[in-house]
Amino acid sequence: MGSLEGTYGLPDPNDEHVLAAAVVVGAGAIVTHNIGHFPQSKLPTGIEAITPAEFAANTVAVDPIRAKVAVAAIASRSGRKGPTKSEEQILDILVNRYGMIRAVEIMRAAP
């Protein structure tokens, strides 16, 4: 296989390798805060650029109960290297520090 670098015309040529890697591995998404670096018009069919918060929401939506179990596990391990945090405190961190508003809404709405 020849080089894929430089074949997509992205706004930042330094991002070409990221898209080339996504193509080679058959990824469906590039998860990035720099959405503007990966305009949909430049991406091959089947690949989209999404933010980490959107990725988290999509992942949580697949199985909100499992996501809540994961947060509970994180809370149970907290306190080992700092103060103990409740599940609700961890959810608040996900919202306030990481902007994962929709992912947390989905978890809070789950039974």
DSSP file (Angstrom, degrees, kcal/mol; ACC not computed):
  #  RESIDUE AA STRUCTURE BP1 BP2  ACC     N-H-->O    O-->H-N    N-H-->O    O-->H-N    TCO  KAPPA ALPHA  PHI   PSI    X-CA   Y-CA   Z-CA
    1    1 A M              0   0    0      0, 0.0     3,-0.1     0, 0.0     2,-0.0   0.000 360.0 360.0 360.0 135.3    0.0    0.0    0.0
    2    2 A G        -     0   0    0      1,-0.2     2,-0.1     2,-0.0     0, 0.0  -0.195 360.0 -68.6 -78.7 176.9    1.3    3.4   -0.9
    3    3 A S        -     0   0    0      1,-0.1    -1,-0.2     2,-0.1     0, 0.0  -0.440  34.2-167.3 -68.9 138.0    1.3    6.4    1.4
    4    4 A L    >   +     0   0    0     -2,-0.1     3,-1.5    -3,-0.1     4,-0.2   0.535  51.4 118.2 -97.3 -11.7   -2.1    7.9    2.2
    5    5 A E  T 3  S+     0   0    0      1,-0.3    12,-0.1     2,-0.1    -2,-0.1  -0.291  77.6  14.1 -62.6 135.7   -0.6   11.0    3.7
    6    6 A G  T 3  S+     0   0    0      7,-0.2    -1,-0.3     1,-0.0     8,-0.0   0.576  94.7 107.7  81.7  10.2   -1.5   14.3    2.0
    7    7 A T    <   +     0   0    0     -3,-1.5    -2,-0.1     1,-0.1    -1,-0.0   0.488  69.1  56.2 -98.9  -3.0   -4.3   12.8    0.0
    8    8 A Y  S    S-     0   0    0     -4,-0.2    -1,-0.1     5,-0.1    -3,-0.1   0.647  90.5-131.5-107.5 -17.4   -7.3   14.3    1.8
    9    9 A G        +     0   0    0      1,-0.1    -2,-0.0     4,-0.1    33,-0.0   0.854  37.0 179.3  69.8  35.4   -6.7   18.1    1.6
   10   10 A L        -     0   0    0      2,-0.1    -1,-0.1     1,-0.1    28,-0.1  -0.302  40.9-113.2 -65.5 154.2   -7.3   18.7    5.3
   11   11 A P  S    S+     0   0    0      0, 0.0    -1,-0.1     0, 0.0    26,-0.1   0.849 111.0  44.0 -57.3 -35.3   -7.0   22.3    6.6
   12   12 A D  S >  S-     0   0    0     25,-0.4     3,-2.7     1,-0.1     4,-0.3  -0.923  72.9-158.7-113.7 107.5   -4.0   21.3    8.7
   13   13 A P  G >  S+     0   0    0      0, 0.0     3,-1.3     0, 0.0     4,-0.3   0.748  90.0  70.5 -56.7 -22.7   -1.6   19.0    6.7
   14   14 A N  G 3  S+     0   0    0      1,-0.2     3,-0.2     2,-0.1     4,-0.2   0.593  94.0  56.8 -70.7  -8.7   -0.2   17.8   10.1
   15   15 A D  G X> S+     0   0    0     -3,-2.7     4,-1.6     1,-0.1     3,-0.8   0.489  78.0  93.3 -96.7  -5.4   -3.6   16.0   10.6
   16   16 A E  H <> S+     0   0    0     -3,-1.3     4,-2.6    -4,-0.3     5,-0.2   0.871  80.9  56.2 -56.6 -39.3   -3.3   13.9    7.4
   17   17 A H  H 3> S+     0   0    0     -4,-0.3     4,-2.3     1,-0.2    -1,-0.3   0.828 102.9  56.0 -64.8 -30.3   -1.7   11.0    9.2
   18   18 A V  H <> S+     0   0    0     -3,-0.8     4,-2.0     2,-0.2    -1,-0.2   0.945 111.5  42.1 -65.9 -47.5   -4.7   10.8   11.7
   19   19 A L  H  X S+     0   0    0     -4,-1.6     4,-2.4     2,-0.2    -2,-0.2   0.898 112.8  54.0 -66.4 -40.1   -7.2   10.5    8.9
   20   20 A A  H  X S+     0   0    0     -4,-2.6     4,-2.5     1,-0.2    -1,-0.2   0.914 109.0  49.1 -60.1 -42.2   -4.9    8.0    7.0
   21   21 A A  H  X S+     0   0    0     -4,-2.3     4,-2.3     2,-0.2    -1,-0.2   0.902 109.3  52.3 -64.0 -40.7   -4.7    5.9   10.1
   22   22 A A  H  X>S+     0   0    0     -4,-2.0     5,-2.5     1,-0.2     4,-0.7   0.900 111.4  47.2 -61.8 -40.7   -8.5    6.0   10.5
   23   23 A V  H ><5S+     0   0    0     -4,-2.4     3,-0.7     3,-0.2    -2,-0.2   0.938 110.9  51.1 -64.6 -47.2   -8.9    4.8    6.9
   24   24 A V  H 3<5S+     0   0    0     -4,-2.5    -2,-0.2     1,-0.2    -1,-0.2   0.886 116.1  40.0 -60.9 -40.9   -6.3    2.0    7.2
   25   25 A V  H 3<5S-     0   0    0     -4,-2.3    -1,-0.2    -5,-0.2    -2,-0.2   0.516 110.9-117.9 -89.2  -3.8   -8.0    0.6   10.4
   26   26 A G  T <<5 +     0   0    0     -4,-0.7    -3,-0.2    -3,-0.7    -4,-0.1   0.830  47.9 177.7  73.9  31.7  -11.5    1.1    9.1
   27   27 A A      < -     0   0    0     -5,-2.5    -1,-0.2    -6,-0.2     3,-0.1  -0.325  28.5-152.7 -67.1 149.9  -12.5    3.5   11.9
   28   28 A G  S    S+     0   0    0      1,-0.2    20,-1.6    19,-0.1     2,-0.3   0.601  75.7  22.6 -94.4 -15.7  -16.0    5.0   11.9
   29   29 A A  E     -a   48   0A   0     18,-0.3     2,-0.5    -7,-0.1    20,-0.2  -0.994  57.1-142.6-151.2 153.2  -15.0    8.1   13.7
   30   30 A I  E     -a   49   0A   0     18,-2.5    20,-2.5    -2,-0.3     2,-0.7  -0.991  26.0-148.4-112.0 121.0  -12.1   10.4   14.7
   31   31 A V  E     +a   50   0A   0     -2,-0.5     2,-0.3    18,-0.2    20,-0.2  -0.826  38.7 138.3 -96.3 117.7  -12.6   11.6   18.2
   32   32 A T        -     0   0    0     18,-2.6     3,-0.2    -2,-0.7    -2,-0.1  -0.997  59.8-137.5-157.3 151.8  -11.1   15.1   18.6
   33   33 A H  S    S+     0   0    0     -2,-0.3     2,-1.1     1,-0.2     3,-0.3   0.635  99.6  74.6 -80.6 -16.6  -11.6   18.5   20.1
   34   34 A N    >   +     0   0    0      1,-0.2     3,-1.8    16,-0.1     4,-0.4  -0.451  53.1 154.3 -96.7  60.4  -10.4   19.9   16.8
   35   35 A I  G >   +     0   0    0     -2,-1.1     3,-2.0     1,-0.3    -1,-0.2   0.857  69.1  63.1 -56.0 -37.9  -13.5   19.2   14.8
   36   36 A G  G 3  S+     0   0    0      1,-0.3    -1,-0.3    -3,-0.3    -2,-0.1   0.706  93.6  62.6 -62.8 -19.8  -12.7   22.1   12.4
   37   37 A H  G <  S+     0   0    0     -3,-1.8   -25,-0.4     1,-0.2    -1,-0.3   0.635 106.8  45.9 -78.2 -13.4   -9.5   20.3   11.4
   38   38 A F  S <  S-     0   0    0     -3,-2.0    11,-0.3    -4,-0.4    -1,-0.2  -0.556  78.2-170.2-129.7  67.2  -11.6   17.4   10.0
   39   39 A P    >>  -     0   0    0      0, 0.0     3,-2.3     0, 0.0     4,-0.7  -0.332  28.9-126.6 -62.1 138.3  -14.4   18.9    7.9
   40   40 A Q  G >4 S+     0   0    0      1,-0.3     3,-1.0     2,-0.2     7,-0.1   0.823 108.2  64.7 -55.3 -33.0  -17.0   16.3    6.9
   41   41 A S  G 34 S+     0   0    0      1,-0.2    -1,-0.3     3,-0.0    -3,-0.0   0.718 105.6  44.7 -65.0 -19.3  -16.5   17.4    3.2
   42   42 A K  G <4 S+     0   0    0     -3,-2.3    -1,-0.2     2,-0.1    -2,-0.2   0.520  95.7  93.5 -99.7  -8.5  -12.9   16.1    3.4
   43   43 A L  S << S-     0   0    0     -3,-1.0     3,-0.1    -4,-0.7     4,-0.0  -0.652  80.3-112.0 -90.4 141.2  -13.6   12.8    5.2
   44   44 A P    >   -     0   0    0      0, 0.0     3,-1.8     0, 0.0    -1,-0.1  -0.279  49.6 -80.6 -62.6 154.9  -14.2    9.6    3.3
   45   45 A T  T 3  S+     0   0    0      1,-0.2     3,-0.1     3,-0.0    -5,-0.0  -0.314 118.8  30.4 -55.5 135.0  -17.7    8.1    3.4
   46   46 A G  T 3  S+     0   0    0      1,-0.2     2,-0.4    -3,-0.1    -1,-0.2   0.365 100.2  94.4  95.4  -5.1  -18.2    6.2    6.7
   47   47 A I    <   +     0   0    0     -3,-1.8     2,-0.3    -7,-0.1   -18,-0.3  -0.977  47.8 176.9-120.7 133.4  -15.9    8.3    8.8
   48   48 A E  E     -a   29   0A   0    -20,-1.6   -18,-2.5    -2,-0.4     2,-0.5  -0.937  27.5-126.7-128.9 156.0  -17.0   11.3   10.9
   49   49 A A  E     +a   30   0A   0     -2,-0.3     2,-0.3   -11,-0.3   -18,-0.2  -0.901  35.9 172.7-100.9 127.2  -15.3   13.6   13.3
   50   50 A I  E     -a   31   0A   0    -20,-2.5   -18,-2.6    -2,-0.5   -16,-0.1  -0.936  31.1-110.8-133.1 156.4  -16.9   13.8   16.7
   51   51 A T     >  -     0   0    0     -2,-0.3     4,-2.6   -20,-0.2     5,-0.2  -0.409  32.6-111.1 -79.2 160.1  -16.0   15.4   20.0
   52   52 A P  H  > S+     0   0    0      0, 0.0     4,-2.6     0, 0.0     5,-0.2   0.879 120.2  53.9 -57.8 -37.0  -15.0   13.4   23.1
   53   53 A A  H  > S+     0   0    0      2,-0.2     4,-2.3     1,-0.2    50,-0.2   0.899 109.3  47.2 -65.5 -39.4  -18.3   14.4   24.7
   54   54 A E  H  > S+     0   0    0      2,-0.2     4,-2.7     1,-0.2    -1,-0.2   0.906 111.5  51.1 -66.8 -41.6  -20.3   13.2   21.7
   55   55 A F  H  X S+     0   0    0     -4,-2.6     4,-2.4     2,-0.2    -2,-0.2   0.920 110.4  49.4 -59.9 -44.4  -18.4    9.9   21.7
   56   56 A A  H  X S+     0   0    0     -4,-2.6     4,-2.9     2,-0.2     5,-0.2   0.919 111.1  49.0 -62.1 -44.0  -19.1    9.5   25.4
   57   57 A A  H  X S+     0   0    0     -4,-2.3     4,-2.3     1,-0.2    -2,-0.2   0.920 112.0  48.6 -62.5 -44.0  -22.8   10.2   24.9
   58   58 A N  H  X S+     0   0    0     -4,-2.7     4,-0.9     2,-0.2    -1,-0.2   0.902 114.1  46.8 -61.9 -40.8  -23.0    7.7   22.0
   59   59 A T  H >X S+     0   0    0     -4,-2.4     4,-0.8    -5,-0.2     3,-0.7   0.926 113.0  47.4 -68.5 -45.9  -21.2    5.1   24.1
   60   60 A V  H >< S+     0   0    0     -4,-2.9     3,-0.7     1,-0.2     7,-0.3   0.873 105.3  61.0 -63.2 -37.4  -23.3    5.6   27.2
   61   61 A A  H 3< S+     0   0    0     -4,-2.3    -1,-0.2     1,-0.2    -2,-0.2   0.785  95.0  63.2 -62.6 -27.0  -26.5    5.5   25.1
   62   62 A V  H << S-     0   0    0     -4,-0.9    -1,-0.2    -3,-0.7    -2,-0.2   0.898 130.4  -2.4 -64.1 -40.1  -25.6    1.9   24.0
   63   63 A D    <X  +     0   0    0     -4,-0.8     4,-1.9    -3,-0.7    -1,-0.2  -0.555  65.5 176.3-155.0  80.5  -25.9    0.6   27.6
   64   64 A P  H  > S+     0   0    0      0, 0.0     4,-2.3     0, 0.0     5,-0.2   0.836  83.3  56.1 -59.4 -34.3  -26.7    3.3   30.2
   65   65 A I  H  > S+     0   0    0      2,-0.2     4,-2.2     1,-0.2     5,-0.2   0.932 107.5  47.9 -64.6 -44.6  -26.9    0.7   33.0
   66   66 A R  H  > S+     0   0    0      1,-0.2     4,-2.1     2,-0.2    -1,-0.2   0.883 110.2  53.5 -63.0 -37.3  -23.4   -0.5   32.3
   67   67 A A  H  X S+     0   0    0     -4,-1.9     4,-2.1    -7,-0.3    -1,-0.2   0.912 108.6  49.1 -63.4 -41.7  -22.2    3.1   32.2
   68   68 A K  H  X S+     0   0    0     -4,-2.3     4,-2.3     1,-0.2    -2,-0.2   0.884 109.0  52.8 -64.7 -37.8  -23.7    3.7   35.6
   69   69 A V  H  X S+     0   0    0     -4,-2.2     4,-2.2     2,-0.2    -1,-0.2   0.893 107.8  52.0 -62.9 -39.5  -22.1    0.5   36.9
   70   70 A A  H  X S+     0   0    0     -4,-2.1     4,-2.2     2,-0.2    -2,-0.2   0.909 109.0  49.2 -64.1 -41.5  -18.7    1.8   35.6
   71   71 A V  H  X S+     0   0    0     -4,-2.1     4,-2.5     1,-0.2    -2,-0.2   0.906 109.9  52.1 -64.0 -40.6  -19.2    5.1   37.5
   72   72 A A  H  X S+     0   0    0     -4,-2.3     4,-2.3     1,-0.2    -2,-0.2   0.898 108.7  50.6 -61.5 -40.2  -20.1    3.2   40.7
   73   73 A A  H  X S+     0   0    0     -4,-2.2     4,-1.3     2,-0.2    -1,-0.2   0.901 109.7  50.1 -64.7 -40.5  -16.9    1.2   40.3
   74   74 A I  H  X S+     0   0    0     -4,-2.2     4,-0.9     1,-0.2     3,-0.4   0.926 110.9  49.6 -62.6 -44.0  -14.9    4.4   39.9
   75   75 A A  H >< S+     0   0    0     -4,-2.5     3,-0.6     1,-0.2    10,-0.4   0.888 107.2  54.6 -62.2 -39.0  -16.5    5.8   43.0
   76   76 A S  H 3< S+     0   0    0     -4,-2.3    -1,-0.2     1,-0.2    -2,-0.2   0.784 111.5  45.3 -67.4 -25.2  -15.7    2.6   44.9
   77   77 A R  H >< S+     0   0    0     -4,-1.3     3,-1.1    -3,-0.4    -1,-0.2   0.566  90.7 106.1 -92.1  -9.9  -12.0    3.0   44.0
   78   78 A S  T <<  +     0   0    0     -4,-0.9     6,-0.2    -3,-0.6    -3,-0.0  -0.271  62.7  50.0 -67.9 159.5  -11.8    6.7   44.8
   79   79 A G  T 3  S+     0   0    0      4,-0.7    -1,-0.2     5,-0.1     5,-0.2   0.228  80.6  98.3  96.4 -14.2  -10.1    7.7   47.9
   80   80 A R  S <  S+     0   0    0     -3,-1.1    -2,-0.1     1,-0.2     4,-0.1   0.869 103.3  14.6 -72.7 -36.0   -7.0    5.7   47.2
   81   81 A K  S    S-     0   0    0      2,-0.1    -1,-0.2     1,-0.0    -3,-0.1   0.018 139.8 -10.8-127.0  26.6   -5.0    8.6   45.8
   82   82 A G  S    S-     0   0    0     -3,-0.1     3,-0.1     3,-0.0    -1,-0.0  -0.973 103.5 -23.0 167.0-168.4   -7.2   11.5   47.0
   83   83 A P        -     0   0    0      0, 0.0    -4,-0.7     0, 0.0    -3,-0.1  -0.309  68.9-102.6 -67.2 148.6  -10.5   12.3   48.6
   84   84 A T        -     0   0    0     -6,-0.2     2,-0.4    -5,-0.2    -5,-0.1  -0.458  38.7-157.5 -67.2 140.0  -13.4    9.8   48.3
   85   85 A K        -     0   0    0    -10,-0.4    -7,-0.2   -11,-0.2     2,-0.1  -0.960   8.5-132.8-124.0 141.0  -15.9   10.8   45.7
   86   86 A S     >  -     0   0    0     -2,-0.4     4,-2.1     1,-0.1     5,-0.2  -0.363  32.3-105.4 -80.1 167.6  -19.6    9.8   45.4
   87   87 A E  H  > S+     0   0    0      1,-0.2     4,-2.4     2,-0.2     5,-0.2   0.907 123.8  52.3 -58.8 -41.2  -21.1    8.6   42.1
   88   88 A E  H  > S+     0   0    0      1,-0.2     4,-2.3     2,-0.2    -1,-0.2   0.882 107.2  51.6 -65.2 -38.0  -22.9   12.0   41.9
   89   89 A Q  H  > S+     0   0    0      2,-0.2     4,-2.0     1,-0.2    -1,-0.2   0.889 109.4  50.4 -64.6 -38.5  -19.6   13.9   42.4
   90   90 A I  H  X S+     0   0    0     -4,-2.1     4,-2.3     2,-0.2    -2,-0.2   0.916 109.6  50.2 -66.1 -42.4  -18.0   11.9   39.6
   91   91 A L  H  X S+     0   0    0     -4,-2.4     4,-1.8     1,-0.2    -2,-0.2   0.908 109.0  52.5 -61.0 -41.0  -21.0   12.6   37.3
   92   92 A D  H  X S+     0   0    0     -4,-2.3     4,-3.2     1,-0.2     5,-0.3   0.889 108.0  51.4 -61.9 -38.9  -20.6   16.3   38.2
   93   93 A I  H  X>S+     0   0    0     -4,-2.0     4,-2.7     1,-0.2     5,-1.1   0.916 106.6  54.0 -63.4 -43.0  -16.9   16.1   37.3
   94   94 A L  H  <5S+     0   0    0     -4,-2.3     6,-2.6     3,-0.2     4,-0.4   0.878 116.3  39.3 -59.3 -37.2  -17.8   14.6   33.9
   95   95 A V  H  X5S+     0   0    0     -4,-1.8     4,-1.3     4,-0.2     6,-0.2   0.962 123.7  36.1 -75.0 -54.2  -20.1   17.5   33.3
   96   96 A N  H  <5S+     0   0    0     -4,-3.2    -3,-0.2     2,-0.2    -2,-0.2   0.845 128.3  30.3 -75.9 -35.8  -18.1   20.4   34.7
   97   97 A R  T  <5S+     0   0    0     -4,-2.7    -3,-0.2    -5,-0.3    -1,-0.2   0.836 134.4  25.1 -91.3 -36.0  -14.6   19.3   33.7
   98   98 A Y  T  4<S-     0   0    0     -5,-1.1    -3,-0.2    -4,-0.4    -2,-0.2   0.436  93.7-125.1-114.3  -1.2  -15.2   17.4   30.5
   99   99 A G     <  +     0   0    0     -4,-1.3     2,-1.4    -6,-0.3     3,-0.3   0.761  55.5 149.8  66.4  25.4  -18.4   18.8   29.2
  100  100 A M     >  +     0   0    0     -6,-2.6     4,-2.0     1,-0.2     5,-0.2  -0.303  12.2 144.0 -88.2  53.5  -20.1   15.4   29.0
  101  101 A I  H  >  +     0   0    0     -2,-1.4     4,-2.4    -6,-0.2    -1,-0.2   0.932  68.3  44.5 -59.8 -53.3  -23.5   16.8   29.6
  102  102 A R  H  > S+     0   0    0     -3,-0.3     4,-2.4     1,-0.2    -1,-0.2   0.895 111.4  53.1 -64.7 -41.3  -25.5   14.5   27.4
  103  103 A A  H  > S+     0   0    0    -50,-0.2     4,-2.0     1,-0.2    -1,-0.2   0.915 112.3  45.4 -59.5 -42.9  -23.7   11.3   28.6
  104  104 A V  H  X S+     0   0    0     -4,-2.0     4,-2.9     2,-0.2     5,-0.2   0.885 109.8  54.5 -70.0 -38.9  -24.5   12.2   32.2
  105  105 A E  H  X S+     0   0    0     -4,-2.4     4,-1.8     1,-0.2    -2,-0.2   0.920 108.6  49.6 -58.4 -42.9  -28.1   13.1   31.4
  106  106 A I  H  X S+     0   0    0     -4,-2.4     4,-1.0     2,-0.2    -2,-0.2   0.919 112.7  46.6 -63.3 -43.8  -28.5    9.6   29.8
  107  107 A M  H >< S+     0   0    0     -4,-2.0     3,-0.6     1,-0.2    -2,-0.2   0.918 111.5  50.7 -65.4 -42.5  -27.0    7.9   32.9
  108  108 A R  H 3< S+     0   0    0     -4,-2.9    -1,-0.2     1,-0.2    -2,-0.2   0.816 110.0  50.8 -65.9 -29.4  -29.1    9.9   35.3
  109  109 A A  H 3< S+     0   0    0     -4,-1.8    -1,-0.2    -5,-0.2    -2,-0.2   0.674  91.2  97.0 -81.1 -17.7  -32.3    9.0   33.4
  110  110 A A    <<        0   0    0     -4,-1.0    -3,-0.0    -3,-0.6    -4,-0.0  -0.400 360.0 360.0 -72.8 149.4  -31.5    5.3   33.4
  111  111 A P              0   0    0      0, 0.0    -1,-0.1     0, 0.0    -3,-0.1   0.512 360.0 360.0 -65.1 360.0  -33.1    3.2   36.1
